[in-house]
């Protein structure tokens, strides 16, 4: 099978604060098509666990028009490694630093239209260490005991949190 992909043309359609939208003409297996791509920095999600509890953040997500409960996460800053980014985001969002930070795996959030790649970490041995949160974030920190049935039911609406919790349940605990 011929898996050659040729990018024929790329045009910038929109440039925003965190994204660049491009229109791309491609040819795959002899067929031409146009794709709209949302180019986004790589991100990190962290599963922070301490004393039998998982830490979450509750924050307003305007695109959804609601508050969501999510695992701590954020985009990687230029020049940061995924590990550095995970440690910084943990400090900004829940005010903790991990003594042990384990890389679990990575995944695309919406590969049909976005380049965003998410790195998932497990954080343990947490110690207080607060960094100033981002100016546009108003975060409430929540904890759930690992024994809480809500963790293992369809309680959460955010894909990275659902993926992280399912991996935790099936592969770590």
Protein Blocks (a to p, Z undefined) as FASTA:
>chain_A
ZZbdcdfbdcdfbdcfkbccddddddeehiacddddddddddddddddeehiacdddddd
fklopacdddddddddehiafklmmmmmmmmmnopacfbdcdfbdcdfblmlpcbdcddd
ddehiacddddddfkbccddddddfklmklmmcfbfcfklmmmmmmmmmmmZZ
